[in-house]
Amino acid sequence: MEGAAVAQVCYEYEIPFTIIRTISDTADEQSPVDFLAFVRGVACRYSGAFLAQLAD
């Protein structure tokens, strides 16, 4: 949903954009309660590697 809002604004202002999303949990009883732990443990690692590849 948030990505669609960004896309719409960028489209209207003719601004190129890229949206990268990740699934933060399994949406069941095994889902971690601590979102910041997910960001530190998973999101930072994968987003850093992706951005490094994008910069090359």
ABEGO torsion letter per residue (X at the ends): XAAAAAAAAAAAAGBBBBBBBBBABAGBAABBABAAAAAAAAAAAAAAAAAAAAAX
